[in-house]
Amino acid sequence: MNWKKHWYKWVAALFLLYVVLGGLFLPLKPGITGLSPVKITSGGSQSLKINVYNAPWLKENAFNDKEIGQGNYQIPTKVMLVSKGTKGRFQTTAIKFSGDHGQLLASMNLNMGSSKVSNEYYSVFIELSNGKYLGLPEAIYMERGANDTAGKSNFIAEENTQARDDREIFEMSFPNRMVLNESVRNLFYHVPMWFAMLALLGMACWYAIKYLRFGQMEDDMFADSLVRVGILAGILGCITGATWARVTWQSWWPAADPKLNGVAIGMTMYFAYLLLRSTLTDPYQRARITAVYSVFIFPIFIALILIMPKLSPNSLHPGSGGTVGFNKYDLDSTMRLFFYPAVIGWIALYYWIANLRYRIATLKEKELNA
Amino acid sequence: MKQTITEQFDANAAELLAKHNLMNAVYAVLAIIFVGILLYLVRLDRKVSKIEKQS
């Protein structure tokens, strides 16, 4: 076995095995996925229903944890509604939860009374028996009830800095985000399609330049294979993206997103490349014209899918417009452990396929010339 | 007991969120990639067969 020649195939196989298995089986962190009601009027005793996904008090989490408060088995001790504007919080008087599902019923006295509390959004925090918190920022809107203007207040006018500063300790699990939920795992499958496409088209651009410089037909054929497999990655990126968008953004193709429009135009340019190549019959002319075309469209493609969305004010994609990208504050450390290998693995796999296609094309060329 | 529209909405939203954990989206995406790459490999396979027949 020639390791030097085959290393990227091993990279593709091992990295993708790791990414697919880890990406599918590693659990999501517990997180609040919903609460009811989301709008409340203050005054009197009220109850709040909170849905918690992968709740740490579920019985399956208690496996091997004999005592409450040990290992993964944590019970909720307190629910707080934390105000941002007026520093302070409301706290529960009683909590009901069951070990069979992740729903929690919190009763609290919500009297604003004579204290100066404004109508605003409150963040919800659940305190667990190990002192950690599950939180959902600005999740509930509370306004002062008509009869709740005087008297005793349940508002605790001090900031619980512990809840606010509950920095995440590294755990081998994926973050749980509203809207995304389990589909956060698609980061390892949908996003690397585009990384692979960009890598392959970039390499194709490089080989096209090489062809124009040295005039070797092998370079032209390799560039062509890279473009074709790059387009395959792009098409798969589009379809997987549409599937993901359907469940999270509620639309197959949110047309207002500049990234999607940019990709649509960019892909069309590469389809035009295929058309152009198929119409030219003379191999040398075909190689030269498509090489020039490919060198020209690659920077435009980059501009369309990376630079334009960044300048636009309204993109849903991370890393463009007002939305955040993959810098150290956005991408969770567990996600990184799988995302980077995923990118490398998928690029290696597509490169492998492009290499196969190139070898088949060379064989065909030899047959024609023989 | 009569529910107001907002209460009904809240209840539905909570139920929806509890039911749809979106794991299916992950399976769908993986299946699409798998099928896509497989179809491309089938096409390559046919090309090889053609060359084999010619020689």
Chai-1 contact restraints between the chains, C-beta under 6 A:
chainA,res_idxA,chainB,res_idxB,connection_type,confidence,min_distance_angstrom,max_distance_angstrom,comment,restraint_id
A,T33,B,L17,contact,1.0,0.0,6.0,A-B,restraint_1
A,G34,B,A13,contact,1.0,0.0,6.0,A-B,restraint_2
A,G34,B,A14,contact,1.0,0.0,6.0,A-B,restraint_3
A,G34,B,L17,contact,1.0,0.0,6.0,A-B,restraint_4
A,S36,B,D10,contact,1.0,0.0,6.0,A-B,restraint_5
A,S36,B,A11,contact,1.0,0.0,6.0,A-B,restraint_6
A,S36,B,A14,contact,1.0,0.0,6.0,A-B,restraint_7
A,P37,B,D10,contact,1.0,0.0,6.0,A-B,restraint_8
A,V38,B,D10,contact,1.0,0.0,6.0,A-B,restraint_9
A,N51,B,A14,contact,1.0,0.0,6.0,A-B,restraint_10
A,N51,B,L17,contact,1.0,0.0,6.0,A-B,restraint_11
A,N51,B,A18,contact,1.0,0.0,6.0,A-B,restraint_12
A,N181,B,N21,contact,1.0,0.0,6.0,A-B,restraint_13
A,N181,B,L22,contact,1.0,0.0,6.0,A-B,restraint_14
A,E182,B,N21,contact,1.0,0.0,6.0,A-B,restraint_15
A,E182,B,L22,contact,1.0,0.0,6.0,A-B,restraint_16
A,E182,B,M23,contact,1.0,0.0,6.0,A-B,restraint_17
A,S183,B,L22,contact,1.0,0.0,6.0,A-B,restraint_18
A,S183,B,A25,contact,1.0,0.0,6.0,A-B,restraint_19
A,S183,B,V26,contact,1.0,0.0,6.0,A-B,restraint_20
A,R185,B,V26,contact,1.0,0.0,6.0,A-B,restraint_21
A,N186,B,V26,contact,1.0,0.0,6.0,A-B,restraint_22
A,N186,B,V29,contact,1.0,0.0,6.0,A-B,restraint_23
A,Y189,B,V29,contact,1.0,0.0,6.0,A-B,restraint_24
A,Y189,B,L30,contact,1.0,0.0,6.0,A-B,restraint_25
A,H190,B,V29,contact,1.0,0.0,6.0,A-B,restraint_26
A,L232,B,Y40,contact,1.0,0.0,6.0,A-B,restraint_27
A,L236,B,I33,contact,1.0,0.0,6.0,A-B,restraint_28
A,L236,B,G36,contact,1.0,0.0,6.0,A-B,restraint_29
A,I239,B,I32,contact,1.0,0.0,6.0,A-B,restraint_30
A,T240,B,V29,contact,1.0,0.0,6.0,A-B,restraint_31
A,T240,B,I32,contact,1.0,0.0,6.0,A-B,restraint_32
A,T243,B,A28,contact,1.0,0.0,6.0,A-B,restraint_33
A,T243,B,V29,contact,1.0,0.0,6.0,A-B,restraint_34
A,W244,B,A25,contact,1.0,0.0,6.0,A-B,restraint_35
A,V247,B,L22,contact,1.0,0.0,6.0,A-B,restraint_36
A,V247,B,A25,contact,1.0,0.0,6.0,A-B,restraint_37
A,I360,B,K47,contact,1.0,0.0,6.0,A-B,restraint_38
A,I360,B,V48,contact,1.0,0.0,6.0,A-B,restraint_39
A,L363,B,I51,contact,1.0,0.0,6.0,A-B,restraint_40
A,K364,B,I51,contact,1.0,0.0,6.0,A-B,restraint_41
A,E367,B,I51,contact,1.0,0.0,6.0,A-B,restraint_42
A,E367,B,Q54,contact,1.0,0.0,6.0,A-B,restraint_43
